[in-house]
Amino acid sequence: PNTWYICALAVFPEFRDRGLGRQFLAIAHQQAEEKGYNELSLLCFEQNTGALRLYERHGFKVIDRAPVVPHPLIHHTGDILLMTVPVKNHVTQSTELSHQSA
């Protein structure tokens, strides 16, 4: 109900491992905080293990799952995961990561 939904987050393979995903999540957090939302939410294919690890490192937890409905444009099977993180928790995670990187 009071969640800032991240519709999509994608990084081309040649630009991965540069902290861009972390920066995108920080921007989403900032927007959620400015708008007064209590949490961030997103969907992630369980087969997308790289994205799943990123979200889990930033405190996201799986709160629901559903089978992927086959479609010619969807190249994943298995489940799609609904993940959320409290905005306050996300601040702590981002702050800790910033201090670790410095």
TAKA-V131758 format. One record per residue. N is the residue number from 1. RES is the residue in three letters. PHI is phi in whole degrees, -180 to 180 (none if undefined). Layout:
BEGIN
n = [N:N]
res = [RES:RES]
phi = [PHI:PHI]
END
This chain:
BEGIN
n = [1:2:3:4:5:6:7:8:9:10:11:12:13:14:15:16:17:18:19:20:21:22:23:24:25:26:27:28:29:30:31:32:33:34:35:36:37:38:39:40:41:42:43:44:45:46:47:48:49:50:51:52:53:54:55:56:57:58:59:60:61:62:63:64:65:66:67:68:69:70:71:72:73:74:75:76:77:78:79:80:81:82:83:84:85:86:87:88:89:90:91:92:93:94:95:96:97:98:99:100:101:102]
res = [PRO:ASN:THR:TRP:TYR:ILE:CYS:ALA:LEU:ALA:VAL:PHE:PRO:GLU:PHE:ARG:ASP:ARG:GLY:LEU:GLY:ARG:GLN:PHE:LEU:ALA:ILE:ALA:HIS:GLN:GLN:ALA:GLU:GLU:LYS:GLY:TYR:ASN:GLU:LEU:SER:LEU:LEU:CYS:PHE:GLU:GLN:ASN:THR:GLY:ALA:LEU:ARG:LEU:TYR:GLU:ARG:HIS:GLY:PHE:LYS:VAL:ILE:ASP:ARG:ALA:PRO:VAL:VAL:PRO:HIS:PRO:LEU:ILE:HIS:HIS:THR:GLY:ASP:ILE:LEU:LEU:MET:THR:VAL:PRO:VAL:LYS:ASN:HIS:VAL:THR:GLN:SER:THR:GLU:LEU:SER:HIS:GLN:SER:ALA]
phi = [none:-108:-122:-94:-87:-90:-71:-158:-146:-140:-134:-59:-51:-71:-111:-77:64:-120:86:-67:-60:-61:-66:-62:-65:-64:-64:-61:-61:-60:-64:-62:-63:-62:-88:85:-82:-88:-153:-103:-142:-162:-112:-142:-69:-63:-75:-85:-64:-64:-65:-59:-63:-57:-64:-64:-62:-98:89:-67:-124:-75:-112:-163:-149:-151:-65:-71:-83:-57:-156:-57:-92:-106:-101:-117:-124:84:-111:-108:-108:-92:-123:-137:-147:-63:-60:-61:-63:-65:-60:-61:-60:-65:-64:-62:-66:-62:-70:-70:-76:-75]
END
